[in-house]
Amino acid sequence: MEKIKIKATDGLELSCLYSKAKEPRAICQIMHGMAEHKERYIELIEALNNSGITVIISDMRGHGESINDEYFLGHLGGDLDLLISDQYEVTKWFKKHNPNLPMYVFSHSMGTLISRAYIEKHDDEIERLALSGTVGYEPLCFIGVFMAKCKSIGNGAKKHSKLLWAMSNNASFDPSLSWLSYSETNIKNYEEDPLCGVLFTNASNKVLFTLTYNLHKIKRYQCKNPTLRIYSFSGEDDRTTKGEKGLRDTMKTLIRAGYVDLKYKTYPHMKHEILMEDDHKMVIDDILKFFAE
């Protein structure tokens, strides 16, 4: 496993972990969630490597080590297209160094919003998409978009709003992390990690709300690869999915966009971070099975 940097279109250096399998049969790009970083996926990376899959994961801009004076921790900027472009630049580098291998994507939480925006134009780059902690559509997210735009005017883009933070956390002012996981160890590790839980700026929240708002915009999908295999893995008690109704809506939306091979699975007594729950190994096994089918 090595740490590399891939330059984004605006010059920002995206910090990546790149880990080659001994005899690779496929490659997988991981897209992490909100307010976390790439090192939290090392166990998954090692499991994928052991199954013959070479892996790359970048810190999203404004996360982990993908930062500079403009994009500090918690600030993604207000350009949604740039965020998607970052992942496409990683894909191009990844494929250049690993030609003629099928490519998969694994994404978690905010990463599922980004990966679904990514496949709007680039679904022909990948063969399988695994979603974890799949964020569900929120009918009132247009209010968040409007408010975040207003608060991002002028110098407000890099400031913070407690109200927007609460809205992005399902209208909850509860600062606890009980929604994250049943695992007390995971919650403790998250709280003690200086790269986790960083508050988003107003501009970042605008991007987050816009990604959610766009989930139902079927016409955004070019659907060049209708046979793309999509599998959602989520905790039964994960509030970000909007429950069974939300997961069915996610599948229905992707079907309306033109995709034909979709399924989802929920795990009892698991919340949002299923890869960090005490019984997370069963989740990793299911992900490996999906990528091996």
Secondary structure, DSSP 8 states (H G I E B T S, - for coil): -EEEEEE-TTS-EEEEEEE--SS-SEEEEEE--TT--GGGGHHHHHHHHHTTEEEEEE--TTBTTB--SSS-TT---S-HHHHHHHHHHHHHHHHHHSTT--EEEEEETHHHHHHHHHHHHHGGG-SEEEEES-----TTHHHHHHHHHHHTTGGGGGS--HHHHHHHTTS------TTT-S-HHHHHHHHH-TTSS----HHHHHHHHHHHHGGG-GGG---S-TT-EEEEEEETT-GGGTHHHHHHHHHHHHHHHT--EEEEEEETT--S-GGGSTTHHHHHHHHHHHHH-
